[in-house]
Amino acid sequence: MYSFAIYFYMLAVGIAAIFSKRARKLAVGHQYAFVRLKRMVEKDARYIWFHAASLGEFEQGRPLMERLRREHPEYKILLTFFSPSGYEVRKNWEGADIVCYLPLDTPFNVRLFFHYVQPEMLFLIKYEFWHNYLKICKRRGIPVYSVSSIFRPNQVFFRWYGQLGGYRHVLKHITHFFVQNQQSKDLLASLGHTDNVTIVGDTRFDRVLDIRRAAKPLPLVEKFAGDHTVFVAGSSWPPDEALFIPWFKGSRVQEFKGSRVLEVSSEQARAQGTLRLIIAPHQVVEDHLRAIEQALGGYKILRYSKATEDNVADADVLIIDCFGLLSSIYRYGQLAMVGGGFGVGIHNIPEAAVYGIPVIIGPNNKNFREARYLLDAGACFEVHDAAEFNRIADHLLTDADAYRTAADAARNYIAENSGATDIIYAHVFKN
């Protein structure tokens, strides 16, 4: 049943590729993976394999990969992705020796994959439990580690139909689970996994701290921000934009006196400036960019790809029309909204919180551990409609004490929850 479902998925992707550029990239990328493996795998090299579904999971696994690279140069790193959104951004990442798509989990593909590469261990980041790949790993004695994983009662493993086709037994192929919370540990224990589960938290916190420490200045963004109060909308979708764009248009004429509460003295922090907006949409496609520009008609709008030293300081709105900059851009903001909370689920909140800025999110956040804790800590604020958004945003940008309390809570939460990478590394490489 499982393999039949994979073949059906392959057929669906093939049909969708006729109409969808994204599906076409996926189909071609999966086919081309074997070409890359055949050409790039070194016969006598020792490989450690990391698999990430998409870009978010890659960022969670990155601290472990970078540490492995530093401390065990005798290994080479194979990095595979399932999604184009991960592969297209990181296909040339220098931290891995080979980056490619993971061929779909059919018996034939799996046999061919292991014909080209014989990894010494496999790290699965957060999700992704591919039955045929894991079965071969078990058969060949290849240790498999599940990193920063989260388990929930509604997942197939814990439902009655998880027994159908034996899919629940895929978990028996995992050597050790490094989970994020107690619920995940309890759920695994209900299936008999008691001695190979460790609660470590989320390696994403280590990653965002690494990003903050290594962040390079972005001169154009810095010049755009100047002494102004900057609102950063990260990974925004149209429902998010329907809230912050009208708020920005209504608040643009205000002077947010004393609103810039930064990591400096109160005298320095009380800079006065008009509100400016940075938008980094989740989908960087022309139709979406034009819709944002149309909604902001009447303001000086500049795309990052067109920004120069001469024109960026005069813009009211800066649209980030490329990938890879958002995690560094948050440092220039005083308030952020992380998108996805009105649809697909919120994106990476820690990327913003690590800079000690309050974060606003939509209501679809119940399955995101960091969001729930940041909400409880008073560093993050959930909104359901425009009125609630306006009230919270205006309050944070006009009440310096309220702002500082939320900013400190964000910064402290990230610092207190780091260290997962150290625990995982010590366990795996204890010898």
Summary of the structure (lengths in Angstrom):
residues: 431
radius of gyration: 22.9
end to end distance: 40.4
largest distance: 66.6
contacts: 1422
relative contact order: 0.10
helix: 50%
strand: 16%
